[in-house]
């Protein structure tokens, strides 16, 4: 797959998800074991030349409060643990942008990925001082280079976390543990998508061993369990397991 085809495939997949679901939501933990605010995307004029997005915060009691209105599409928003800052994918290029909620339309772009690369969603560190994301670039001969990065708001500098990849995976980061030691990825470009578990201390990377196709892993607040979508040959459902893929629990049917 050449770079332009890779880029179009990622954009097409993103557009398909947005069109079919109509919204995207994420949650952030404020303290271990406590649920944080939920963000909801609403898209208007999706089929037109000038779509608009409204990102709203949803309280546990169901109250919806708009926090960001933006011309163009916004994907996969995340809110900081203290609820003061937001990070989201925005066009052009689905780069990552950040703003404080008191000034939501004064956004700062924090990535500068090339046209052949789209950054993953942003995941806040537990202290809210930085945000993690991944980038994957298509190489030659069907290989890909995936990199995990960490952007610090105070310094506006980006740190690269080295991962021991084989060069064959198209890894998209989906979550990071509260202690910053474990990161989860989905290999979306494999014939069968799989969740990968990355050790940010050693750089080691391994597949979450299950008999399912797996995507979109999410870590529990204590970092000991993973929830993910798995395909059991009949439908996509939510499963929970330990970090090795054992103690599998089928949550939805």
N, C-alpha and C positions, 0 to 999 in steps of 0.2 A: 504494500500500500504506500503510494507516494505521499508527500506531505500535504499537498492540496486536497487529495482525496481523504486523508486522515482528518483534516480540519473540517471538511464538509460533512463527514460522517459524524463527528462530535457535535457539530452545530445542528445537524438534522435530528440526532438523538435528543439533544436538549430541547429543541422545538417540539418534538413529538411528545416528550414528557410533559411539557408545559401545556400543550394543546389538549392532551388527553386527560390530565388531572385538573387543570384549571388553577391550581395553587400549589405552593410548596410551604412546608412548615418545619421549623427546627426548634429545639429547646436547649437551654443552657442551665447547668446546675449552679445554684448560688452557693450552697455549702454541700458537702458530701451527704448524700441521702435525701436532699431536699430538692424538689422540682423547681425549676426557674420559669421565667416567662416564656410564652409560646408566640412565635411570629407567624403571620399568615399573609401570603401574597394574594392580591386580587388583580387580575389583568383586564384592561378595557381596550376595545378596539384591536384585539389580537390579530385579526385578519387584515387590518388596514396598514397603511404606510407609517402611521404615527401611533403605535400602541402606548399605553400608559400603565403604570404600576402603582398600586397603593399597598404599602406594607403596614400591617396593623398588629398591635399587641393584644393577645387574648388572655384575660384573667381566668383563674380557676372557676369563677362563677359565670363565665361566658361573656363578660363585658368586652366589647371590641373597641379599641382606640387606635385610630390611624397615627403612625409615627413617621412615615416617610411617603412622600408623593413624588414620583419621578417620571419624566417622559422617557419612553423606552422600556425595555424589559429588565426586570430585576430578578435574579435567581438565588435560591439557597441562602437566605439571610440568616445571620447569627447575631445574638445580642450578648453583650458582655455580662459577666456574673453580677456586677452591681447595677445592671440595667441602664447604664449611661451611654453606651457606645454600640454602634451597629456596624457589621461588615457584610457585604453582599457582592454577588456577581452582577456586573452591569455592562451594557453595551455602550460603545463599540468594543468588540473583542471579548466580551465576558471577562474583562479584567476585574480584580477585586478592588472595591472602594470602601472607605470607612468614613463615618461622620459621627459626631456626638448627637444625641437625640434632641438636645436643646437647639441645635442648628442642623437639622437633617439634610437640608439642601446644599450645605456647604461641605461637599464631599472631597476627600483626598484619595487619589488613586495610589494603591500601595503595590501594584504589580506592573511589570512592563514585559509581559510575555510576548514572544513573536507571534506572527499570524498563524503559524503552524501549531501553536500551543494554546490551550485554555487552562487557566488555573482551576484547581478544585474549589469546592466550598471552603470557607474559612471556619476554623474551630478555635475558639478562644482558649488560652491557657487558664488554669484555675484561678490565678491571681488577676486576670483581666488585663495584664500589662503587655501581652503579645498575642498574636494569632498565628496558627499553623495553617499551611496549605501545601498542596503538591502541584508539580507541573510535569507533564509528560510530552516529550518531543519525539516525533517519528524520525528514525534513522534510515540507513540503507539495509536492504536485504531482510525487511520485515522485523527489524529490531527497534526497540524504543528505549529512551533514556528517561527514567522517572526520578525526580528529586523532591525531597521533603524540605520545606523552608519554614522559617519562623520570623515573622515581622514584629519588631518592637516599636510601639507607638512613641515612646519618649525620645528615642534616638533616630527614628525613621530608618533604621538599618535592618538588613535581612541576614539571618544566619542559615547556613545550609547544613542539614543533618545527613551524613553519609549513610547510605543503605547498600548492603551487599546484594545488588540485583544481578541477574544473569543477562540483562539487556533485552530479554524477550518479552517482559511484561509491560502492559500499558496500565500502570498503577494510578488509581485515583484515591486520595486520602479521604476518609469519611469520619474519623474520630481520633482523639488523643486522650490518654488517661489523665486523671487529675494530677498525678505525680510527674507527668511528662516523660514517662519511661516506655510506654507502649503506644504505638500508632496502628490504626487499622486502615487497610486499603482494599479496593476492589479492582481486580484485573478485568476491565471491561472489554478488552480487545482479544481475549482468549476465546477459542471455540466454545468452551464452557466457562462462564465467569466464576471467579473464586475470590473469597475473602482472604487476604494476607494479613499476618500479624508481624509487625516490625518492632524490634527491640532497639530503642533509640540510644541505649548505652553502648551496646556492642555493634549495632548496625545490622545484626542478623535479621533475616527475613524468611518466613516460612508460611506455607499454606495452612489455613484452618482445615484440619482433616475431617471431612464429612463425606457422605455419599451423595451429596446434593450439589446442584449449582447454587452458588451463594453470592449475594451482593449486599452493599450498604450496611456494613457492620457498625454497631454502636456499643460502647463499653458501659458497664454499670458504674455507678459512682465510686465503688471500691476497687474497680479495675479487675475483678476476678471473673466476671461473666461477660459474654457477648450476645447481644440480640442482633439478628440479621434476617433478611429475606432469603428463603430457600425454596428451590423448585423440587417437589417430590414426584415428578413425572405426571402430575395431574394439575397442579396449580401452584402459584407462588404464595407462601404463607410465612408467618413469623415464627422463628425458632430461637431458642436460647440454649447456650452451652457454656462450658468452661473454656479457657483459653486454648486448650488442646483440641476442642471439637467434641469432647466426650460429655457425658451427662446431658445428652441432647433432650430437649423438651419441645414438643410441638405445641405452640401457643395458640395459633389460630387454625381454623379449617374452613 
